Amino acid sequence: MIRRDREGRIVESRRTLDTRIHGELLLGDGWEAVAHAELKRLALQVGIYHQQLKDCPGYYETGRAIEALEAACDTLAAQE
C-alpha cells in the first residue's frame, strides 16, 4: 500500500509477504496426480515472479526453475 501527501509525494509504502508454507502428503494410490498438480501450481507461481523480474537479477534463474518444474511434471505424467 502506498500513501501519498497532498502534493503526490510518497509518504509511506507497505508490503505484505505471505510466509505460509504447505505441502501435500503423497500417500496411497494416485499420489502422482497430486504431485503433478502441486508442481504445476508452483510453476505458475514462479512464472508470476519470473515476469516481474524481467531485466532484473533472478530472471534467468526463475526461468530455469520453471523449466525444471515442467520437466518434473512431464516425468510424472509419463508414469501415470
PDB file as gemmi writes it, atoms N, CA and C in Angstrom:
CRYST1    1.000    1.000    1.000  90.00  90.00  90.00 P 1                      
ATOM      1  N   MET A   1       0.833  -1.155   0.000  1.00  0.00           N  
ATOM      2  CA  MET A   1       0.000   0.000   0.000  1.00  0.00           C  
ATOM      3  C   MET A   1       0.892   1.236   0.000  1.00  0.00           C  
ATOM      4  N   ILE A   2       0.574   2.199  -0.834  1.00  0.00           N  
ATOM      5  CA  ILE A   2       1.328   3.441  -0.904  1.00  0.00           C  
ATOM      6  C   ILE A   2       0.434   4.581  -0.441  1.00  0.00           C  
ATOM      7  N   ARG A   3       0.960   5.399   0.469  1.00  0.00           N  
ATOM      8  CA  ARG A   3       0.231   6.569   0.946  1.00  0.00           C  
ATOM      9  C   ARG A   3       0.984   7.805   0.480  1.00  0.00           C  
ATOM     10  N   ARG A   4       0.258   8.783  -0.057  1.00  0.00           N  
ATOM     11  CA  ARG A   4       0.866   9.997  -0.598  1.00  0.00           C  
ATOM     12  C   ARG A   4       0.362  11.231   0.150  1.00  0.00           C  
ATOM     13  N   ASP A   5       1.181  12.291   0.129  1.00  0.00           N  
ATOM     14  CA  ASP A   5       0.735  13.554   0.705  1.00  0.00           C  
ATOM     15  C   ASP A   5      -0.055  14.339  -0.341  1.00  0.00           C  
ATOM     16  N   ARG A   6      -0.436  15.550  -0.005  1.00  0.00           N  
ATOM     17  CA  ARG A   6      -1.277  16.346  -0.903  1.00  0.00           C  
ATOM     18  C   ARG A   6      -0.600  16.705  -2.220  1.00  0.00           C  
ATOM     19  N   GLU A   7       0.719  16.734  -2.213  1.00  0.00           N  
ATOM     20  CA  GLU A   7       1.454  17.045  -3.440  1.00  0.00           C  
ATOM     21  C   GLU A   7       1.746  15.798  -4.278  1.00  0.00           C  
ATOM     22  N   GLY A   8       1.325  14.642  -3.810  1.00  0.00           N  
ATOM     23  CA  GLY A   8       1.518  13.413  -4.561  1.00  0.00           C  
ATOM     24  C   GLY A   8       2.809  12.678  -4.244  1.00  0.00           C  
ATOM     25  N   ARG A   9       3.576  13.187  -3.262  1.00  0.00           N  
ATOM     26  CA  ARG A   9       4.825  12.508  -2.885  1.00  0.00           C  
ATOM     27  C   ARG A   9       4.516  11.311  -2.003  1.00  0.00           C  
ATOM     28  N   ILE A  10       5.306  10.271  -2.157  1.00  0.00           N  
ATOM     29  CA  ILE A  10       5.111   9.060  -1.353  1.00  0.00           C  
ATOM     30  C   ILE A  10       5.542   9.351   0.080  1.00  0.00           C  
ATOM     31  N   VAL A  11       4.618   9.114   1.002  1.00  0.00           N  
ATOM     32  CA  VAL A  11       4.873   9.316   2.426  1.00  0.00           C  
ATOM     33  C   VAL A  11       5.210   7.983   3.085  1.00  0.00           C  
ATOM     34  N   GLU A  12       4.528   6.944   2.648  1.00  0.00           N  
ATOM     35  CA  GLU A  12       4.684   5.635   3.269  1.00  0.00           C  
ATOM     36  C   GLU A  12       4.410   4.548   2.247  1.00  0.00           C  
ATOM     37  N   SER A  13       5.148   3.462   2.326  1.00  0.00           N  
ATOM     38  CA  SER A  13       4.935   2.324   1.444  1.00  0.00           C  
ATOM     39  C   SER A  13       4.995   1.055   2.281  1.00  0.00           C  
ATOM     40  N   ARG A  14       3.966   0.236   2.180  1.00  0.00           N  
ATOM     41  CA  ARG A  14       3.917  -1.022   2.930  1.00  0.00           C  
ATOM     42  C   ARG A  14       3.681  -2.177   1.980  1.00  0.00           C  
ATOM     43  N   ARG A  15       4.296  -3.280   2.292  1.00  0.00           N  
ATOM     44  CA  ARG A  15       4.080  -4.509   1.533  1.00  0.00           C  
ATOM     45  C   ARG A  15       3.849  -5.642   2.508  1.00  0.00           C  
ATOM     46  N   THR A  16       3.094  -6.618   2.076  1.00  0.00           N  
ATOM     47  CA  THR A  16       2.894  -7.804   2.896  1.00  0.00           C  
ATOM     48  C   THR A  16       3.529  -8.989   2.190  1.00  0.00           C  
ATOM     49  N   LEU A  17       3.988  -9.926   2.974  1.00  0.00           N  
ATOM     50  CA  LEU A  17       4.635 -11.116   2.449  1.00  0.00           C  
ATOM     51  C   LEU A  17       3.944 -12.334   3.045  1.00  0.00           C  
ATOM     52  N   ASP A  18       3.453 -13.192   2.189  1.00  0.00           N  
ATOM     53  CA  ASP A  18       2.805 -14.418   2.638  1.00  0.00           C  
ATOM     54  C   ASP A  18       3.892 -15.434   2.954  1.00  0.00           C  
ATOM     55  N   THR A  19       4.039 -15.791   4.208  1.00  0.00           N  
ATOM     56  CA  THR A  19       5.098 -16.711   4.626  1.00  0.00           C  
ATOM     57  C   THR A  19       4.569 -18.110   4.938  1.00  0.00           C  
ATOM     58  N   ARG A  20       3.310 -18.358   4.610  1.00  0.00           N  
ATOM     59  CA  ARG A  20       2.754 -19.686   4.859  1.00  0.00           C  
ATOM     60  C   ARG A  20       3.323 -20.688   3.855  1.00  0.00           C  
ATOM     61  N   ILE A  21       3.618 -21.861   4.354  1.00  0.00           N  
ATOM     62  CA  ILE A  21       4.116 -22.951   3.505  1.00  0.00           C  
ATOM     63  C   ILE A  21       3.241 -24.171   3.771  1.00  0.00           C  
ATOM     64  N   HIS A  22       2.849 -24.838   2.708  1.00  0.00           N  
ATOM     65  CA  HIS A  22       2.079 -26.065   2.884  1.00  0.00           C  
ATOM     66  C   HIS A  22       2.559 -27.091   1.858  1.00  0.00           C  
ATOM     67  N   GLY A  23       2.309 -28.329   2.170  1.00  0.00           N  
ATOM     68  CA  GLY A  23       2.653 -29.406   1.250  1.00  0.00           C  
ATOM     69  C   GLY A  23       1.680 -30.552   1.422  1.00  0.00           C  
ATOM     70  N   GLU A  24       1.420 -31.230   0.337  1.00  0.00           N  
ATOM     71  CA  GLU A  24       0.514 -32.376   0.370  1.00  0.00           C  
ATOM     72  C   GLU A  24       1.292 -33.637   0.748  1.00  0.00           C  
ATOM     73  N   LEU A  25       0.669 -34.495   1.523  1.00  0.00           N  
ATOM     74  CA  LEU A  25       1.261 -35.791   1.819  1.00  0.00           C  
ATOM     75  C   LEU A  25       0.954 -36.721   0.651  1.00  0.00           C  
ATOM     76  N   LEU A  26       1.975 -37.306   0.094  1.00  0.00           N  
ATOM     77  CA  LEU A  26       1.816 -38.167  -1.081  1.00  0.00           C  
ATOM     78  C   LEU A  26       1.669 -39.619  -0.625  1.00  0.00           C  
ATOM     79  N   LEU A  27       0.478 -39.943  -0.120  1.00  0.00           N  
ATOM     80  CA  LEU A  27       0.205 -41.273   0.410  1.00  0.00           C  
ATOM     81  C   LEU A  27      -0.806 -42.003  -0.458  1.00  0.00           C  
ATOM     82  N   GLY A  28      -0.695 -43.300  -0.503  1.00  0.00           N  
ATOM     83  CA  GLY A  28      -1.693 -44.129  -1.172  1.00  0.00           C  
ATOM     84  C   GLY A  28      -1.644 -44.035  -2.684  1.00  0.00           C  
ATOM     85  N   ASP A  29      -2.686 -44.570  -3.298  1.00  0.00           N  
ATOM     86  CA  ASP A  29      -2.790 -44.561  -4.757  1.00  0.00           C  
ATOM     87  C   ASP A  29      -3.056 -43.156  -5.270  1.00  0.00           C  
ATOM     88  N   GLY A  30      -2.550 -42.867  -6.437  1.00  0.00           N  
ATOM     89  CA  GLY A  30      -2.817 -41.591  -7.079  1.00  0.00           C  
ATOM     90  C   GLY A  30      -1.946 -40.436  -6.606  1.00  0.00           C  
ATOM     91  N   TRP A  31      -0.867 -40.733  -5.866  1.00  0.00           N  
ATOM     92  CA  TRP A  31      -0.008 -39.663  -5.378  1.00  0.00           C  
ATOM     93  C   TRP A  31       0.630 -38.896  -6.519  1.00  0.00           C  
ATOM     94  N   GLU A  32       0.826 -39.571  -7.662  1.00  0.00           N  
ATOM     95  CA  GLU A  32       1.443 -38.906  -8.805  1.00  0.00           C  
ATOM     96  C   GLU A  32       0.594 -37.726  -9.294  1.00  0.00           C  
ATOM     97  N   ALA A  33      -0.727 -37.903  -9.289  1.00  0.00           N  
ATOM     98  CA  ALA A  33      -1.628 -36.835  -9.728  1.00  0.00           C  
ATOM     99  C   ALA A  33      -1.557 -35.638  -8.785  1.00  0.00           C  
ATOM    100  N   VAL A  34      -1.462 -35.902  -7.480  1.00  0.00           N  
ATOM    101  CA  VAL A  34      -1.351 -34.817  -6.503  1.00  0.00           C  
ATOM    102  C   VAL A  34      -0.029 -34.076  -6.700  1.00  0.00           C  
ATOM    103  N   ALA A  35       1.051 -34.829  -6.860  1.00  0.00           N  
ATOM    104  CA  ALA A  35       2.361 -34.211  -7.072  1.00  0.00           C  
ATOM    105  C   ALA A  35       2.365 -33.400  -8.360  1.00  0.00           C  
ATOM    106  N   HIS A  36       1.776 -33.945  -9.416  1.00  0.00           N  
ATOM    107  CA  HIS A  36       1.708 -33.252 -10.700  1.00  0.00           C  
ATOM    108  C   HIS A  36       0.968 -31.921 -10.560  1.00  0.00           C  
ATOM    109  N   ALA A  37      -0.171 -31.931  -9.888  1.00  0.00           N  
ATOM    110  CA  ALA A  37      -0.958 -30.706  -9.708  1.00  0.00           C  
ATOM    111  C   ALA A  37      -0.203 -29.681  -8.879  1.00  0.00           C  
ATOM    112  N   GLU A  38       0.463 -30.107  -7.819  1.00  0.00           N  
ATOM    113  CA  GLU A  38       1.222 -29.181  -6.975  1.00  0.00           C  
ATOM    114  C   GLU A  38       2.421 -28.587  -7.719  1.00  0.00           C  
ATOM    115  N   LEU A  39       3.098 -29.401  -8.516  1.00  0.00           N  
ATOM    116  CA  LEU A  39       4.236 -28.891  -9.290  1.00  0.00           C  
ATOM    117  C   LEU A  39       3.775 -27.908 -10.362  1.00  0.00           C  
ATOM    118  N   LYS A  40       2.626 -28.173 -10.969  1.00  0.00           N  
ATOM    119  CA  LYS A  40       2.064 -27.220 -11.938  1.00  0.00           C  
ATOM    120  C   LYS A  40       1.737 -25.886 -11.254  1.00  0.00           C  
ATOM    121  N   ARG A  41       1.170 -25.968 -10.052  1.00  0.00           N  
ATOM    122  CA  ARG A  41       0.843 -24.763  -9.301  1.00  0.00           C  
ATOM    123  C   ARG A  41       2.106 -23.967  -8.989  1.00  0.00           C  
ATOM    124  N   LEU A  42       3.157 -24.672  -8.569  1.00  0.00           N  
ATOM    125  CA  LEU A  42       4.425 -23.997  -8.285  1.00  0.00           C  
ATOM    126  C   LEU A  42       5.003 -23.340  -9.537  1.00  0.00           C  
ATOM    127  N   ALA A  43       4.916 -24.026 -10.668  1.00  0.00           N  
ATOM    128  CA  ALA A  43       5.425 -23.461 -11.923  1.00  0.00           C  
ATOM    129  C   ALA A  43       4.681 -22.169 -12.273  1.00  0.00           C  
ATOM    130  N   LEU A  44       3.362 -22.158 -12.057  1.00  0.00           N  
ATOM    131  CA  LEU A  44       2.580 -20.948 -12.316  1.00  0.00           C  
ATOM    132  C   LEU A  44       2.967 -19.822 -11.373  1.00  0.00           C  
ATOM    133  N   GLN A  45       3.182 -20.165 -10.111  1.00  0.00           N  
ATOM    134  CA  GLN A  45       3.546 -19.152  -9.131  1.00  0.00           C  
ATOM    135  C   GLN A  45       4.927 -18.572  -9.431  1.00  0.00           C  
ATOM    136  N   VAL A  46       5.881 -19.422  -9.757  1.00  0.00           N  
ATOM    137  CA  VAL A  46       7.216 -18.936 -10.123  1.00  0.00           C  
ATOM    138  C   VAL A  46       7.131 -18.100 -11.397  1.00  0.00           C  
ATOM    139  N   GLY A  47       6.250 -18.495 -12.317  1.00  0.00           N  
ATOM    140  CA  GLY A  47       6.071 -17.737 -13.555  1.00  0.00           C  
ATOM    141  C   GLY A  47       5.614 -16.308 -13.307  1.00  0.00           C  
ATOM    142  N   ILE A  48       4.781 -16.106 -12.289  1.00  0.00           N  
ATOM    143  CA  ILE A  48       4.332 -14.758 -11.936  1.00  0.00           C  
ATOM    144  C   ILE A  48       5.531 -13.900 -11.533  1.00  0.00           C  
ATOM    145  N   TYR A  49       6.410 -14.444 -10.697  1.00  0.00           N  
ATOM    146  CA  TYR A  49       7.597 -13.702 -10.275  1.00  0.00           C  
ATOM    147  C   TYR A  49       8.565 -13.530 -11.434  1.00  0.00           C  
ATOM    148  N   HIS A  50       8.663 -14.554 -12.266  1.00  0.00           N  
ATOM    149  CA  HIS A  50       9.568 -14.510 -13.416  1.00  0.00           C  
ATOM    150  C   HIS A  50       9.238 -13.322 -14.324  1.00  0.00           C  
ATOM    151  N   GLN A  51       7.972 -13.120 -14.608  1.00  0.00           N  
ATOM    152  CA  GLN A  51       7.562 -11.995 -15.456  1.00  0.00           C  
ATOM    153  C   GLN A  51       7.885 -10.651 -14.821  1.00  0.00           C  
ATOM    154  N   GLN A  52       7.749 -10.556 -13.506  1.00  0.00           N  
ATOM    155  CA  GLN A  52       8.024  -9.310 -12.812  1.00  0.00           C  
ATOM    156  C   GLN A  52       9.519  -9.015 -12.716  1.00  0.00           C  
ATOM    157  N   LEU A  53      10.351 -10.038 -12.843  1.00  0.00           N  
ATOM    158  CA  LEU A  53      11.796  -9.865 -12.717  1.00  0.00           C  
ATOM    159  C   LEU A  53      12.483  -9.586 -14.050  1.00  0.00           C  
ATOM    160  N   LYS A  54      11.726  -9.384 -15.111  1.00  0.00           N  
ATOM    161  CA  LYS A  54      12.337  -9.133 -16.415  1.00  0.00           C  
ATOM    162  C   LYS A  54      13.329  -7.972 -16.309  1.00  0.00           C  
ATOM    163  N   ASP A  55      14.513  -8.176 -16.844  1.00  0.00           N  
ATOM    164  CA  ASP A  55      15.612  -7.207 -16.801  1.00  0.00           C  
ATOM    165  C   ASP A  55      16.152  -6.981 -15.387  1.00  0.00           C  
ATOM    166  N   CYS A  56      15.905  -7.909 -14.467  1.00  0.00           N  
ATOM    167  CA  CYS A  56      16.388  -7.803 -13.088  1.00  0.00           C  
ATOM    168  C   CYS A  56      17.142  -9.080 -12.707  1.00  0.00           C  
ATOM    169  N   PRO A  57      17.940  -9.006 -11.635  1.00  0.00           N  
ATOM    170  CA  PRO A  57      18.592 -10.222 -11.144  1.00  0.00           C  
ATOM    171  C   PRO A  57      17.555 -11.272 -10.775  1.00  0.00           C  
ATOM    172  N   GLY A  58      17.824 -12.511 -11.100  1.00  0.00           N  
ATOM    173  CA  GLY A  58      16.933 -13.616 -10.780  1.00  0.00           C  
ATOM    174  C   GLY A  58      16.036 -14.039 -11.927  1.00  0.00           C  
ATOM    175  N   TYR A  59      15.988 -13.242 -12.985  1.00  0.00           N  
ATOM    176  CA  TYR A  59      15.107 -13.561 -14.112  1.00  0.00           C  
ATOM    177  C   TYR A  59      15.522 -14.875 -14.768  1.00  0.00           C  
ATOM    178  N   TYR A  60      16.795 -15.014 -15.071  1.00  0.00           N  
ATOM    179  CA  TYR A  60      17.293 -16.228 -15.725  1.00  0.00           C  
ATOM    180  C   TYR A  60      17.044 -17.457 -14.839  1.00  0.00           C  
ATOM    181  N   GLU A  61      17.330 -17.321 -13.548  1.00  0.00           N  
ATOM    182  CA  GLU A  61      17.190 -18.443 -12.622  1.00  0.00           C  
ATOM    183  C   GLU A  61      15.734 -18.869 -12.444  1.00  0.00           C  
ATOM    184  N   THR A  62      14.810 -17.914 -12.379  1.00  0.00           N  
ATOM    185  CA  THR A  62      13.403 -18.298 -12.260  1.00  0.00           C  
ATOM    186  C   THR A  62      12.922 -18.979 -13.537  1.00  0.00           C  
ATOM    187  N   GLY A  63      13.463 -18.570 -14.671  1.00  0.00           N  
ATOM    188  CA  GLY A  63      13.132 -19.251 -15.925  1.00  0.00           C  
ATOM    189  C   GLY A  63      13.588 -20.694 -15.901  1.00  0.00           C  
ATOM    190  N   ARG A  64      14.794 -20.920 -15.371  1.00  0.00           N  
ATOM    191  CA  ARG A  64      15.308 -22.294 -15.257  1.00  0.00           C  
ATOM    192  C   ARG A  64      14.472 -23.104 -14.267  1.00  0.00           C  
ATOM    193  N   ALA A  65      14.018 -22.467 -13.201  1.00  0.00           N  
ATOM    194  CA  ALA A  65      13.181 -23.173 -12.213  1.00  0.00           C  
ATOM    195  C   ALA A  65      11.867 -23.627 -12.855  1.00  0.00           C  
ATOM    196  N   ILE A  66      11.283 -22.775 -13.684  1.00  0.00           N  
ATOM    197  CA  ILE A  66      10.046 -23.141 -14.376  1.00  0.00           C  
ATOM    198  C   ILE A  66      10.293 -24.337 -15.284  1.00  0.00           C  
ATOM    199  N   GLU A  67      11.400 -24.312 -16.015  1.00  0.00           N  
ATOM    200  CA  GLU A  67      11.736 -25.431 -16.898  1.00  0.00           C  
ATOM    201  C   GLU A  67      11.900 -26.726 -16.105  1.00  0.00           C  
ATOM    202  N   ALA A  68      12.551 -26.658 -14.941  1.00  0.00           N  
ATOM    203  CA  ALA A  68      12.761 -27.847 -14.114  1.00  0.00           C  
ATOM    204  C   ALA A  68      11.431 -28.370 -13.566  1.00  0.00           C  
ATOM    205  N   LEU A  69      10.558 -27.474 -13.134  1.00  0.00           N  
ATOM    206  CA  LEU A  69       9.245 -27.898 -12.634  1.00  0.00           C  
ATOM    207  C   LEU A  69       8.418 -28.534 -13.743  1.00  0.00           C  
ATOM    208  N   GLU A  70       8.461 -27.959 -14.934  1.00  0.00           N  
ATOM    209  CA  GLU A  70       7.730 -28.533 -16.072  1.00  0.00           C  
ATOM    210  C   GLU A  70       8.294 -29.911 -16.448  1.00  0.00           C  
ATOM    211  N   ALA A  71       9.621 -30.069 -16.368  1.00  0.00           N  
ATOM    212  CA  ALA A  71      10.232 -31.373 -16.658  1.00  0.00           C  
ATOM    213  C   ALA A  71       9.776 -32.419 -15.643  1.00  0.00           C  
ATOM    214  N   ALA A  72       9.677 -32.020 -14.374  1.00  0.00           N  
ATOM    215  CA  ALA A  72       9.193 -32.943 -13.344  1.00  0.00           C  
ATOM    216  C   ALA A  72       7.737 -33.324 -13.618  1.00  0.00           C  
ATOM    217  N   CYS A  73       6.936 -32.360 -14.044  1.00  0.00           N  
ATOM    218  CA  CYS A  73       5.533 -32.639 -14.399  1.00  0.00           C  
ATOM    219  C   CYS A  73       5.449 -33.623 -15.549  1.00  0.00           C  
ATOM    220  N   ASP A  74       6.281 -33.418 -16.564  1.00  0.00           N  
ATOM    221  CA  ASP A  74       6.288 -34.326 -17.717  1.00  0.00           C  
ATOM    222  C   ASP A  74       6.672 -35.744 -17.309  1.00  0.00           C  
ATOM    223  N   THR A  75       7.654 -35.873 -16.399  1.00  0.00           N  
ATOM    224  CA  THR A  75       8.078 -37.190 -15.932  1.00  0.00           C  
ATOM    225  C   THR A  75       6.961 -37.874 -15.159  1.00  0.00           C  
ATOM    226  N   LEU A  76       6.276 -37.115 -14.294  1.00  0.00           N  
ATOM    227  CA  LEU A  76       5.161 -37.698 -13.545  1.00  0.00           C  
ATOM    228  C   LEU A  76       4.016 -38.086 -14.465  1.00  0.00           C  
ATOM    229  N   ALA A  77       3.736 -37.270 -15.456  1.00  0.00           N  
ATOM    230  CA  ALA A  77       2.662 -37.572 -16.396  1.00  0.00           C  
ATOM    231  C   ALA A  77       2.945 -38.848 -17.188  1.00  0.00           C  
ATOM    232  N   ALA A  78       4.211 -39.100 -17.477  1.00  0.00           N  
ATOM    233  CA  ALA A  78       4.597 -40.299 -18.223  1.00  0.00           C  
ATOM    234  C   ALA A  78       4.429 -41.551 -17.350  1.00  0.00           C  
ATOM    235  N   GLN A  79       4.488 -41.387 -16.028  1.00  0.00           N  
ATOM    236  CA  GLN A  79       4.354 -42.506 -15.102  1.00  0.00           C  
ATOM    237  C   GLN A  79       2.899 -42.943 -14.920  1.00  0.00           C  
ATOM    238  N   GLU A  80       1.969 -42.027 -15.131  1.00  0.00           N  
ATOM    239  CA  GLU A  80       0.552 -42.305 -14.847  1.00  0.00           C  
ATOM    240  C   GLU A  80      -0.052 -43.236 -15.868  1.00  0.00           C  
TER     241      GLU A  80                                                      
END                                                                             
